[in-house]
Each structure stands twice: as structure tokens, then as C-alpha cells.
Amino acid sequence: LFIMDQHACDEIYRFERLQQSTKIHEQNLIRPLPIELSASETQLVMDNVKIFERNGFRFANRQAEGNGDKLQLSLVAIPHSFQVEFGIDDVRELASLIRDNPSLGKDKAGSCLRNPKAYFMPLLP
């Protein structure tokens, strides 16, 4: 015997549909925005660049000035949707989410790991 709350089930269903249908748009930046990341964070971003691109972040990379071995990432596009603003902290947050849960970072067909701010975006006024 299963007892289910129909209203809660309906809310969950509608929330999941809304999550799937919400589009995150890219806003190209006039000038690339340099990001200060550690070497391990930079490598994590480069290894999972598709996840970041699906979240609306696009990067340009170049050799850091004064250090030919270090790679410098710059944001060339950031996501935007509704009235939510994204930035460098959101790149770090998504990177830490991937680092803390390596299985979430695996590229699965049809799945997209989302930044926590983007997850709740449709609920904001």
C-alpha cells in the first residue's frame, strides 16, 4: 500500500519540467574577464569545459604574463536568464561541485550538471 500526496507529486513533476525547459542564455562580454584560479581549478575547468559551456560560460585561454607555463583563463561569455546575474564566483562554485562529486562531472547523454544558482532560477520573481 502506497500513500502519495497528489499535490506534492504534481509540484515535483512541474518543477522538473520547468528545470528541463529553462534556457540559459549567453551574454558575450565586450572584453575578456580574467579569472584567478589555482592550477588544479584551471585543469578541472579545462577537463570539464563542456559542462561549463552548457551552463553558459565560455572561456579563452592564454599563457600568463611572466610565467610561460601557467595557463590564464578568461571569461568571454557569461550566462544570464531572468534577473539572475552570474560571475566568477559561479565558475568557482561549479568547479567545486564537480571536484567534490567526480561522478557528477561525467558527461552522460542528456544530462547537464547545473550551477546551484541556475537550479533555483525559475523560482525567483
PARO-610076 format. One record per residue: residue in three letters; residue number from 1; x, y, z of N, C-alpha, C, CB in turn. Coordinates in steps of 0.1 Angstrom, whole numbers, plus 5000, padded with zeros to 4 digits. Glycine has a CB too. Layout:
<rs>
res,n,n.u,n.v,n.w,ca.u,ca.v,ca.w,c.u,c.v,c.w,cb.u,cb.v,cb.w
ala,NUM,X,Y,Z,X,Y,Z,X,Y,Z,X,Y,Z
...
</rs>
This chain:
<rs>
res,n,n.u,n.v,n.w,ca.u,ca.v,ca.w,c.u,c.v,c.w,cb.u,cb.v,cb.w
leu,1,5009,4988,5000,5000,5000,5000,5009,5012,5000,4990,5000,5012
phe,2,5007,5021,4990,5014,5034,4989,5004,5045,4991,5022,5035,4976
ile,3,5008,5055,4999,5001,5067,5001,5009,5078,4995,4997,5070,5016
met,4,5003,5085,4985,5011,5096,4979,5003,5109,4979,5014,5092,4964
asp,5,5010,5120,4982,5004,5133,4982,5003,5138,4968,5012,5143,4991
gln,6,4991,5139,4962,4990,5143,4948,4995,5157,4945,4975,5142,4944
his,7,4993,5166,4954,4998,5180,4952,5013,5180,4952,4992,5189,4963
ala,8,5019,5173,4961,5034,5173,4962,5039,5166,4949,5039,5165,4974
cys,9,5033,5155,4945,5038,5149,4932,5036,5158,4920,5030,5136,4930
asp,10,5025,5165,4920,5023,5175,4909,5034,5186,4909,5009,5180,4909
glu,11,5037,5191,4921,5047,5201,4922,5061,5196,4918,5048,5206,4937
ile,12,5064,5184,4922,5077,5179,4918,5078,5177,4903,5079,5165,4925
tyr,13,5067,5172,4897,5066,5170,4882,5068,5183,4875,5053,5163,4878
arg,14,5061,5193,4879,5061,5206,4873,5075,5213,4875,5050,5215,4878
phe,15,5081,5212,4886,5094,5217,4889,5104,5211,4880,5098,5216,4904
glu,16,5104,5198,4879,5113,5191,4870,5112,5195,4855,5112,5176,4872
arg,17,5099,5196,4851,5097,5200,4837,5102,5215,4835,5082,5200,4834
leu,18,5100,5223,4845,5105,5237,4844,5120,5237,4843,5099,5245,4856
gln,19,5126,5229,4851,5141,5228,4851,5146,5224,4837,5146,5218,4861
gln,20,5139,5215,4831,5144,5210,4818,5141,5220,4807,5137,5197,4814
ser,21,5131,5228,4808,5127,5237,4798,5133,5251,4799,5112,5239,4797
thr,22,5139,5254,4811,5145,5267,4813,5158,5268,4805,5148,5269,4828
lys,23,5159,5279,4797,5170,5281,4789,5180,5291,4795,5166,5287,4775
ile,24,5192,5288,4795,5203,5297,4800,5209,5303,4788,5213,5290,4809
his,25,5209,5317,4787,5214,5324,4775,5228,5329,4778,5205,5335,4771
glu,26,5236,5330,4768,5249,5335,4770,5250,5350,4766,5259,5328,4761
gln,27,5257,5357,4774,5259,5372,4772,5274,5373,4769,5255,5380,4784
asn,28,5277,5376,4756,5291,5379,4753,5296,5391,4760,5293,5380,4737
leu,29,5309,5391,4765,5315,5402,4771,5322,5411,4761,5324,5398,4783
ile,30,5322,5424,4764,5330,5433,4755,5344,5430,4755,5327,5448,4758
arg,31,5349,5428,4767,5363,5425,4769,5365,5412,4778,5371,5437,4776
pro,32,5374,5403,4775,5375,5391,4783,5378,5395,4798,5386,5382,4778
leu,33,5372,5387,4807,5374,5390,4821,5383,5379,4827,5360,5389,4828
pro,34,5395,5383,4830,5405,5373,4836,5400,5367,4849,5419,5379,4838
ile,35,5403,5354,4850,5399,5347,4863,5411,5342,4869,5389,5335,4859
glu,36,5412,5345,4882,5423,5339,4890,5419,5326,4896,5427,5350,4901
leu,37,5424,5315,4890,5422,5302,4895,5435,5295,4899,5413,5294,4885
ser,38,5434,5285,4908,5446,5277,4911,5449,5268,4899,5444,5269,4924
ala,39,5460,5262,4898,5464,5253,4887,5454,5241,4887,5478,5248,4889
ser,40,5450,5236,4898,5441,5225,4898,5427,5229,4894,5440,5218,4912
glu,41,5422,5241,4897,5409,5246,4893,5409,5248,4878,5405,5258,4900
thr,42,5420,5254,4873,5421,5256,4858,5421,5243,4851,5435,5264,4855
gln,43,5428,5233,4856,5428,5220,4849,5414,5214,4850,5438,5210,4855
leu,44,5407,5215,4861,5394,5210,4862,5384,5216,4852,5389,5212,4877
val,45,5385,5230,4851,5377,5237,4841,5380,5232,4827,5379,5252,4842
met,46,5392,5231,4824,5396,5226,4810,5391,5212,4807,5411,5227,4808
asp,47,5392,5203,4817,5388,5189,4816,5373,5188,4814,5392,5181,4828
asn,48,5365,5198,4820,5351,5197,4820,5345,5209,4813,5345,5197,4834
val,49,5351,5214,4803,5347,5226,4796,5333,5225,4790,5357,5230,4785
lys,50,5329,5213,4786,5316,5211,4780,5305,5214,4790,5314,5197,4775
ile,51,5307,5210,4803,5297,5213,4813,5296,5228,4816,5301,5205,4827
phe,52,5307,5235,4816,5307,5249,4818,5300,5256,4806,5321,5255,4819
glu,53,5303,5251,4794,5296,5257,4782,5281,5255,4782,5302,5252,4769
arg,54,5277,5243,4787,5262,5241,4788,5256,5250,4798,5260,5226,4791
asn,55,5264,5254,4808,5259,5264,4818,5260,5278,4814,5266,5261,4831
gly,56,5265,5281,4802,5266,5294,4796,5279,5301,4798,5256,5302,4803
phe,57,5289,5294,4803,5302,5301,4805,5311,5297,4793,5309,5296,4818
arg,58,5318,5306,4787,5327,5304,4776,5340,5310,4780,5322,5309,4762
phe,59,5351,5303,4777,5365,5308,4781,5374,5309,4769,5370,5298,4791
ala,60,5384,5318,4771,5395,5319,4763,5407,5317,4772,5396,5334,4755
asn,61,5417,5310,4766,5429,5307,4774,5441,5313,4767,5430,5292,4777
arg,62,5451,5317,4775,5464,5322,4770,5474,5319,4781,5463,5337,4766
gln,63,5487,5320,4777,5498,5319,4787,5498,5331,4796,5511,5317,4779
ala,64,5500,5329,4808,5500,5340,4818,5513,5348,4815,5499,5335,4832
glu,65,5512,5362,4817,5523,5370,4815,5534,5367,4826,5519,5385,4816
gly,66,5546,5367,4822,5557,5365,4832,5559,5350,4836,5554,5372,4844
asn,67,5550,5341,4832,5551,5327,4835,5546,5319,4823,5543,5323,4848
gly,68,5555,5315,4815,5552,5308,4802,5544,5295,4804,5564,5306,4794
asp,69,5546,5288,4816,5539,5275,4818,5525,5276,4823,5548,5267,4828
lys,70,5522,5287,4830,5509,5288,4836,5498,5293,4826,5509,5298,4848
leu,71,5487,5286,4826,5476,5290,4817,5466,5299,4824,5468,5277,4813
gln,72,5463,5310,4817,5454,5320,4823,5440,5319,4816,5460,5335,4821
leu,73,5430,5317,4823,5416,5316,4817,5410,5330,4819,5408,5305,4824
ser,74,5402,5333,4808,5394,5345,4808,5380,5341,4804,5400,5356,4799
leu,75,5370,5347,4810,5356,5346,4806,5354,5355,4794,5346,5349,4817
val,76,5348,5349,4783,5344,5357,4772,5329,5357,4770,5350,5351,4759
ala,77,5322,5349,4778,5307,5349,4778,5303,5344,4792,5301,5341,4766
ile,78,5292,5350,4797,5286,5345,4810,5271,5342,4807,5288,5356,4821
pro,79,5266,5334,4816,5252,5331,4814,5243,5342,4820,5248,5317,4821
his,80,5231,5342,4815,5221,5351,4821,5207,5345,4817,5222,5366,4815
ser,81,5198,5347,4826,5184,5343,4824,5176,5349,4835,5183,5327,4824
phe,82,5164,5353,4832,5155,5360,4841,5163,5372,4847,5151,5351,4853
gln,83,5163,5374,4860,5170,5385,4866,5182,5380,4874,5161,5393,4875
val,84,5187,5369,4870,5199,5363,4878,5212,5367,4871,5197,5348,4878
glu,85,5221,5372,4879,5234,5375,4874,5244,5365,4878,5239,5389,4880
phe,86,5253,5361,4869,5263,5351,4871,5277,5358,4870,5262,5339,4861
gly,87,5287,5352,4876,5300,5357,4876,5311,5347,4879,5301,5369,4885
ile,88,5322,5353,4883,5334,5344,4886,5332,5335,4897,5346,5353,4889
asp,89,5325,5339,4907,5322,5331,4919,5313,5318,4915,5314,5338,4930
asp,90,5305,5320,4905,5297,5309,4900,5306,5298,4892,5286,5314,4891
val,91,5316,5303,4886,5326,5294,4880,5333,5286,4890,5337,5302,4871
arg,92,5337,5292,4901,5343,5285,4912,5334,5275,4919,5349,5295,4923
glu,93,5321,5279,4920,5312,5271,4927,5309,5258,4919,5299,5278,4929
leu,94,5307,5260,4905,5305,5249,4897,5317,5240,4896,5302,5253,4883
ala,95,5329,5245,4897,5342,5238,4897,5343,5230,4910,5354,5247,4895
ser,96,5339,5236,4921,5340,5228,4934,5329,5217,4934,5338,5238,4946
leu,97,5318,5220,4928,5308,5209,4928,5312,5197,4920,5295,5215,4921
ile,98,5319,5200,4909,5325,5189,4901,5336,5182,4908,5330,5194,4887
arg,99,5345,5190,4915,5356,5184,4922,5351,5175,4934,5365,5195,4928
asp,100,5341,5180,4941,5336,5173,4953,5328,5160,4949,5327,5182,4961
asn,101,5322,5160,4937,5314,5149,4932,5318,5145,4918,5299,5153,4933
pro,102,5330,5138,4917,5335,5135,4904,5325,5127,4895,5348,5127,4905
ser,103,5316,5119,4901,5307,5112,4892,5297,5121,4886,5299,5102,4901
leu,104,5294,5133,4892,5285,5143,4886,5291,5149,4874,5281,5153,4896
gly,105,5304,5150,4873,5311,5157,4862,5312,5148,4850,5325,5161,4866
lys,106,5309,5135,4851,5310,5126,4839,5299,5130,4830,5308,5112,4843
asp,107,5303,5131,4817,5294,5135,4806,5285,5124,4803,5302,5140,4794
lys,108,5272,5125,4807,5262,5115,4804,5253,5120,4794,5254,5111,4817
ala,109,5248,5112,4785,5239,5116,4774,5226,5122,4780,5235,5104,4765
gly,110,5223,5135,4776,5211,5141,4780,5212,5147,4794,5200,5132,4779
ser,111,5223,5146,4801,5223,5152,4815,5231,5165,4814,5228,5142,4825
cys,112,5228,5173,4823,5236,5186,4824,5237,5190,4839,5230,5197,4816
leu,113,5249,5190,4844,5251,5194,4857,5250,5209,4857,5266,5190,4863
arg,114,5241,5214,4866,5238,5229,4867,5244,5235,4879,5223,5231,4866
asn,115,5248,5248,4877,5252,5256,4888,5240,5257,4898,5257,5270,4883
pro,116,5242,5256,4911,5231,5257,4920,5223,5270,4919,5237,5257,4934
lys,117,5229,5281,4915,5221,5293,4913,5211,5291,4901,5230,5305,4910
ala,118,5216,5284,4891,5207,5282,4879,5196,5272,4882,5216,5277,4867
tyr,119,5198,5263,4892,5188,5253,4895,5176,5260,4901,5194,5244,4906
phe,120,5177,5270,4909,5166,5277,4915,5161,5289,4907,5169,5281,4929
met,121,5168,5292,4896,5165,5304,4888,5150,5305,4885,5173,5304,4876
pro,122,5143,5295,4880,5129,5296,4876,5120,5300,4888,5124,5284,4870
leu,123,5124,5298,4900,5116,5301,4912,5117,5315,4916,5119,5292,4923
leu,124,5127,5322,4911,5129,5336,4915,5119,5345,4909,5143,5341,4912
pro,125,5115,5356,4915,5105,5365,4909,5111,5373,4898,5100,5375,4920
</rs>
